[in-house]
């Protein structure tokens, strides 16, 4: 099925709403801030102006301004200007995904350290109680394997981001 501009615009509007709802829940963003962030994601590197956001989101200027400021101070977005053009073009910060990956992998590394200690404790407990070992080791090892594999996958993604 061939898509025309009207269909593509309708899909964009649906995506902004879906992403907006996700960002409200996942990042505790206010509804308008979530829609601004979603709009910037689907707009891409060309960016979008303040006036376009006000128009597209059918929101008040002060509301859009407040949420743009919040998104900037939380390092999610930034703006650039074009020579001879006084408008600011808002975009998602280019290093946002890399920073998020770093945060997640740091959390997982901390979890791995703790769960390795838990594994050692369980191994010692099972060793001392050979006739009736209190712990099944499969879950603990599976959790550590998952954290290793997930961290490796995120690091691969980060490497791919850096190469583009």
C-alpha positions as CSV (number, residue, x, y, z in Angstrom):
1,X,0.0,0.0,0.0
2,X,1.4,3.3,-1.1
3,X,1.5,6.1,1.6
4,X,0.8,9.7,0.7
5,X,1.7,12.9,2.7
6,X,-1.7,12.9,4.5
7,X,-1.3,9.3,5.6
8,X,2.3,10.0,6.8
9,X,1.2,13.1,8.7
10,X,-1.6,11.1,10.4
11,X,0.9,8.4,11.4
12,X,3.2,11.1,12.8
13,X,0.4,12.4,15.0
14,X,-0.4,8.9,16.3
15,X,3.3,8.3,17.0
16,X,3.6,11.6,18.9
17,X,0.7,10.6,21.0
18,X,1.9,7.1,21.7
19,X,5.4,8.3,22.5
20,X,4.0,11.1,24.6
21,X,2.0,8.7,26.8
22,X,5.1,6.5,27.2
23,X,7.3,9.4,28.2
24,X,4.7,10.6,30.7
25,X,4.8,7.2,32.4
26,X,8.4,6.3,31.9
27,X,10.0,9.7,32.6
28,X,7.3,11.3,34.7
29,X,7.0,14.2,32.2
30,X,4.0,16.5,32.1
31,X,1.7,15.8,29.2
32,X,2.8,18.8,27.1
33,X,6.5,18.2,27.9
34,X,6.1,14.6,26.8
35,X,4.4,15.6,23.5
36,X,7.1,18.2,22.8
37,X,9.8,15.6,23.4
38,X,7.9,13.1,21.2
39,X,7.5,15.7,18.5
40,X,11.2,16.4,18.5
41,X,12.0,12.7,18.1
42,X,9.7,12.3,15.1
43,X,10.9,15.6,13.6
44,X,14.5,14.6,13.6
45,X,17.7,16.7,13.2
46,X,16.1,19.5,11.2
47,X,14.4,20.6,14.4
48,X,11.2,22.5,15.0
49,X,10.5,26.1,16.0
50,X,8.7,27.4,19.0
51,X,5.8,28.7,16.9
52,X,5.5,25.3,15.1
53,X,5.3,23.5,18.5
54,X,2.6,25.9,19.7
55,X,0.6,25.4,16.5
56,X,1.1,21.6,16.2
57,X,0.4,20.9,19.8
58,X,-2.4,23.4,20.1
59,X,-0.9,24.7,23.3
60,X,-0.4,28.1,24.8
61,X,2.9,29.9,24.3
62,X,3.6,30.1,28.0
63,X,2.9,26.4,28.5
64,X,5.2,25.4,25.6
65,X,7.9,27.9,26.8
66,X,7.8,26.4,30.3
67,X,8.1,22.8,29.1
68,X,10.8,23.7,26.6
69,X,12.8,25.2,29.4
70,X,12.3,22.1,31.6
71,X,13.4,19.8,28.8
72,X,16.5,21.9,28.2
73,X,17.4,22.1,31.9
74,X,17.0,18.3,32.2
75,X,19.5,17.9,29.2
76,X,17.0,16.2,26.9
77,X,16.8,18.9,24.2
78,X,18.8,21.8,22.9
79,X,18.4,24.3,20.1
80,X,20.4,25.7,17.2
81,X,20.0,28.8,15.1
82,X,20.4,29.3,11.3
83,X,22.5,32.1,10.0
84,X,20.2,35.1,9.1
85,X,17.2,33.4,10.9
86,X,16.3,34.6,14.4
87,X,14.3,31.5,15.1
88,X,15.5,28.7,17.4
89,X,15.2,25.1,16.1
90,X,14.7,22.6,18.9
91,X,16.1,19.1,18.6
92,X,16.8,16.1,20.9
93,X,20.3,16.4,22.3
94,X,22.5,14.3,20.1
95,X,24.2,12.5,23.0
96,X,21.0,11.8,24.9
97,X,20.8,8.1,23.9
98,X,24.5,7.5,24.7
99,X,24.1,9.2,28.2
100,X,21.0,7.0,28.8
101,X,22.9,3.9,27.8
102,X,25.8,4.9,30.2
103,X,23.3,5.3,33.1
104,X,21.6,2.0,32.5
105,X,24.9,0.1,32.1
106,X,26.2,1.7,35.3
107,X,23.1,0.5,37.2
108,X,23.4,-3.0,35.8
109,X,27.1,-3.1,36.6
110,X,26.3,-2.2,40.2
111,X,23.6,-4.9,40.3
112,X,26.0,-7.5,38.9
113,X,28.5,-6.7,41.7
114,X,25.8,-7.3,44.4
115,X,24.4,-10.4,42.7
116,X,27.9,-11.9,42.4
117,X,28.2,-11.5,46.2
118,X,24.8,-13.2,46.6
119,X,26.0,-16.0,44.3
120,X,29.1,-16.5,46.4
121,X,27.0,-16.6,49.6
122,X,24.6,-19.1,48.2
123,X,27.5,-21.3,46.9
124,X,29.1,-21.3,50.4
125,X,25.7,-22.0,52.0
126,X,25.1,-24.9,49.7
127,X,28.6,-26.2,50.3
128,X,28.1,-26.2,54.1
129,X,24.7,-28.0,53.7
130,X,25.6,-30.6,51.1
131,X,22.8,-33.0,52.1
132,X,20.1,-30.5,51.9
133,X,21.3,-27.4,49.9
134,X,19.1,-24.4,50.6
135,X,19.5,-22.7,47.3
136,X,18.9,-23.4,43.6
137,X,21.7,-21.8,41.8
138,X,20.1,-21.7,38.4
139,X,18.2,-18.4,38.9
140,X,21.2,-16.5,40.3
141,X,23.4,-17.6,37.5
142,X,20.7,-16.8,34.9
143,X,20.4,-13.3,36.3
144,X,24.1,-12.7,36.1
145,X,24.2,-14.0,32.5
146,X,21.3,-11.8,31.6
147,X,23.0,-8.7,33.0
148,X,26.2,-9.6,31.1
149,X,24.4,-10.1,27.8
150,X,22.2,-7.0,28.2
151,X,25.2,-4.8,29.1
152,X,27.1,-6.2,26.1
153,X,24.1,-5.5,23.8
154,X,23.8,-1.9,25.0
155,X,27.5,-1.3,24.6
156,X,27.2,-2.6,21.0
157,X,24.3,-0.2,20.4
158,X,26.4,2.6,21.8
159,X,29.3,1.7,19.5
160,X,26.9,1.7,16.5
161,X,25.5,5.1,17.5
162,X,29.1,6.5,17.7
163,X,29.9,5.1,14.2
164,X,27.0,7.0,12.6
